[in-house]
Amino acid sequence: MLGRIIKLVLLLVVVGFAGLTGYAYLADLSPAQSERSLPVTLNAE
């Protein structure tokens, strides 16, 4: 009985690792990019 539980836990770890790896490779985690222009005051006295 204990051997089955250990095999099940190991199977879940392997499947979870494979799922996490697939998500990291396939998911689009890059932030949205946009051009911004902000005025800057230099040497304001």
Buried (B, 14 or more C-beta within 10 A) or exposed (E): EEEEEEEEEEEEEEEEEEEEEEEEEEEEEEEEEEEEEEEEEEEEE
